[in-house]
Amino acid sequence: MSINVEFTSDELRGIVADGTYLWDAAKRLGLRLPAECEGRGECDTCAVRVLEGATLLSALTNAERVLLSPERLGAGERLACQAKAERPGTLVLEPVPVAQRETETTEEAKKEMREEFNQLPLKQKLTTLAELEAATAYQTFKAISEASMRVVERGVGVIIGVGRSRERRQRAARRPAEHQPKSSAEGGAK
């Protein structure tokens, strides 16, 4: 059995086999849906709106119930990484725009930051870069000092361990011969 899939926003259409996840169908048709969680059902970045053919899809998963509000589910949204096309027919889908999703992908956030940075006047760009450099330097020095402290703590631990071991040997050597372990007492008598 095959299912006709159409993504209205990109005017992509094609046929997929039953049992195909919507995320895989999109990839097969040349549409790269975002998925911050890499398709594990832990975010809503791959959400699509089912405009036609909702009855052709698998039942809602727990991930969809958790990540999509009742309003979004009522509007026909599904997570592309969770919803499977299970029955023949035609599916018409639309990726949910960034503004309507709960989660923004890292790439979307980077793009947004770049656009905002490009809008700044030169003086503000330089100030922002200096602030970023200062924050990075602080984090670097903090990481180095924390690593140094761990090395010092380990070194102190080794020194303490050696000292305790030496103290135990010295204490054992001062014990009366009768209190020495047999192997030590016999070794001392020879």
C-alpha positions as CSV (number, residue, x, y, z in Angstrom):
1,M,0.0,0.0,0.0
2,S,1.2,3.5,-0.7
3,I,0.3,6.9,0.6
4,N,0.4,10.1,-1.3
5,V,2.1,12.8,0.8
6,E,2.1,16.5,0.0
7,F,3.8,19.3,1.8
8,T,1.9,22.5,0.9
9,S,4.5,25.0,2.1
10,D,7.2,23.7,-0.2
11,E,4.9,22.2,-2.9
12,L,6.6,18.8,-2.5
13,R,4.6,15.7,-3.2
14,G,5.4,12.0,-3.5
15,I,4.4,8.5,-2.6
16,V,5.7,6.7,0.5
17,A,5.1,3.2,1.8
18,D,2.7,2.5,4.7
19,G,4.5,2.5,8.1
20,T,6.7,5.5,7.1
21,Y,7.1,8.2,9.7
22,L,6.2,11.6,8.5
23,W,9.8,12.8,9.3
24,D,11.2,10.2,7.0
25,A,8.6,11.0,4.3
26,A,9.6,14.6,4.4
27,K,13.3,13.7,4.0
28,R,12.4,11.3,1.1
29,L,10.6,14.2,-0.6
30,G,13.6,16.6,-0.1
31,L,12.2,18.5,2.9
32,R,14.5,18.7,5.9
33,L,12.3,19.2,9.0
34,P,14.1,20.5,12.0
35,A,14.5,18.1,14.9
36,E,16.5,19.4,17.9
37,C,16.1,16.1,19.7
38,E,17.2,14.2,16.5
39,G,13.8,12.5,16.2
40,R,13.4,11.0,19.6
41,G,10.2,12.7,20.5
42,E,11.7,15.1,23.1
43,C,10.9,18.4,21.4
44,D,8.3,19.9,19.2
45,T,10.6,21.3,16.4
46,C,9.4,18.7,13.8
47,A,5.7,19.5,14.3
48,V,3.6,19.4,11.2
49,R,-0.1,20.4,10.8
50,V,-2.2,17.7,9.1
51,L,-4.5,19.6,6.7
52,E,-5.9,16.5,5.1
53,G,-5.8,12.7,5.9
54,A,-5.5,12.7,9.7
55,T,-7.3,9.3,9.8
56,L,-4.4,7.8,7.8
57,L,-2.0,8.3,10.6
58,S,-1.1,6.2,13.7
59,A,-2.6,7.0,17.1
60,L,-1.1,9.8,19.2
61,T,2.0,8.8,21.1
62,N,2.7,9.8,24.7
63,A,5.4,12.2,23.5
64,E,2.8,14.0,21.4
65,R,0.4,14.2,24.3
66,V,3.1,15.7,26.5
67,L,4.7,18.1,24.0
68,L,1.7,19.3,22.1
69,S,-1.0,21.3,23.9
70,P,-4.7,20.3,23.5
71,E,-5.1,23.4,21.3
72,R,-2.3,22.3,19.0
73,L,-3.5,18.8,18.8
74,G,-7.0,20.1,18.1
75,A,-5.5,22.2,15.3
76,G,-4.2,19.0,13.7
77,E,-0.6,19.1,14.8
78,R,1.5,16.0,15.0
79,L,5.2,15.3,15.7
80,A,6.7,14.1,12.4
81,C,9.1,11.9,14.2
82,Q,6.2,10.1,16.0
83,A,3.4,9.9,13.5
84,K,3.3,7.1,11.0
85,A,1.3,6.9,7.8
86,E,-0.5,3.6,8.2
87,R,-3.4,3.6,5.7
88,P,-3.6,4.4,2.0
89,G,-4.8,7.7,0.8
90,T,-3.6,11.3,0.6
91,L,-1.9,13.2,3.3
92,V,-1.6,17.0,3.1
93,L,0.9,18.4,5.6
94,E,2.4,21.8,6.5
95,P,5.4,22.3,8.7
96,V,4.5,24.3,11.8
97,P,6.2,27.8,11.6
98,V,8.9,28.6,14.2
99,A,6.7,31.3,15.8
100,Q,4.0,28.7,16.6
101,R,6.3,26.1,18.1
102,E,7.3,25.9,21.7
103,T,11.0,25.0,21.0
104,E,13.4,26.9,18.8
105,T,16.2,24.8,17.2
106,T,19.8,25.7,17.8
107,E,20.3,26.5,14.1
108,E,17.2,28.8,14.2
109,A,18.6,30.6,17.3
110,K,22.0,31.0,15.7
111,K,20.4,32.5,12.5
112,E,18.3,34.8,14.6
113,M,21.3,36.0,16.6
114,R,23.3,36.6,13.4
115,E,20.5,38.6,12.0
116,E,20.2,40.7,15.1
117,F,24.0,41.2,15.3
118,N,24.1,42.3,11.6
119,Q,21.5,45.0,12.5
120,L,23.6,46.5,15.2
121,P,25.7,49.7,14.6
122,L,29.5,49.1,14.4
123,K,30.2,50.5,17.9
124,Q,27.6,48.2,19.5
125,K,29.0,45.2,17.5
126,L,32.4,45.9,18.9
127,T,31.0,46.2,22.4
128,T,29.1,43.0,22.1
129,L,32.2,41.2,20.8
130,A,34.3,42.5,23.7
131,E,31.7,41.3,26.2
132,L,31.7,37.9,24.5
133,E,35.5,37.7,24.7
134,A,35.4,38.7,28.3
135,A,32.8,36.1,29.2
136,T,34.8,33.4,27.2
137,A,38.1,34.4,29.0
138,Y,36.4,34.2,32.4
139,Q,35.0,30.8,31.6
140,T,38.4,29.6,30.4
141,F,40.2,30.8,33.5
142,K,37.5,29.4,35.7
143,A,37.8,26.0,34.0
144,I,41.6,26.1,34.3
145,S,41.5,27.0,38.0
146,E,39.0,24.3,38.7
147,A,41.1,21.8,36.9
148,S,44.2,23.0,38.8
149,M,42.3,22.6,42.1
150,R,41.4,19.0,41.2
151,V,45.0,18.3,40.5
152,V,46.1,19.8,43.8
153,E,43.3,17.9,45.6
154,R,44.5,14.6,44.0
155,G,48.1,15.4,44.9
156,V,47.2,16.2,48.5
157,G,45.2,13.0,48.6
158,V,48.2,11.0,47.5
159,I,50.5,12.7,50.0
160,I,48.0,12.0,52.8
161,G,47.7,8.4,51.7
162,V,51.5,7.9,51.7
163,G,51.8,9.6,55.1
164,R,49.1,7.4,56.6
165,S,50.6,4.3,55.2
166,R,54.1,5.3,56.6
167,E,52.5,6.1,60.0
168,R,50.8,2.6,60.1
169,R,54.1,0.9,59.3
170,Q,56.0,2.9,61.9
171,R,53.3,2.1,64.5
172,A,53.4,-1.6,63.6
173,A,57.2,-1.6,64.0
174,R,56.9,-0.2,67.6
175,R,54.4,-2.9,68.7
176,P,55.7,-5.7,70.9
177,A,56.8,-8.8,69.1
178,E,53.9,-10.8,70.5
179,H,51.5,-8.4,68.8
180,Q,53.1,-8.6,65.4
181,P,51.5,-10.8,62.8
182,K,53.0,-14.2,62.6
183,S,54.7,-13.7,59.3
184,S,56.4,-10.6,60.5
185,A,57.4,-12.1,63.9
186,E,58.9,-15.2,62.1
187,G,60.7,-13.0,59.6
188,G,62.2,-10.9,62.5
189,A,63.3,-14.1,64.4
190,K,65.4,-15.5,61.6
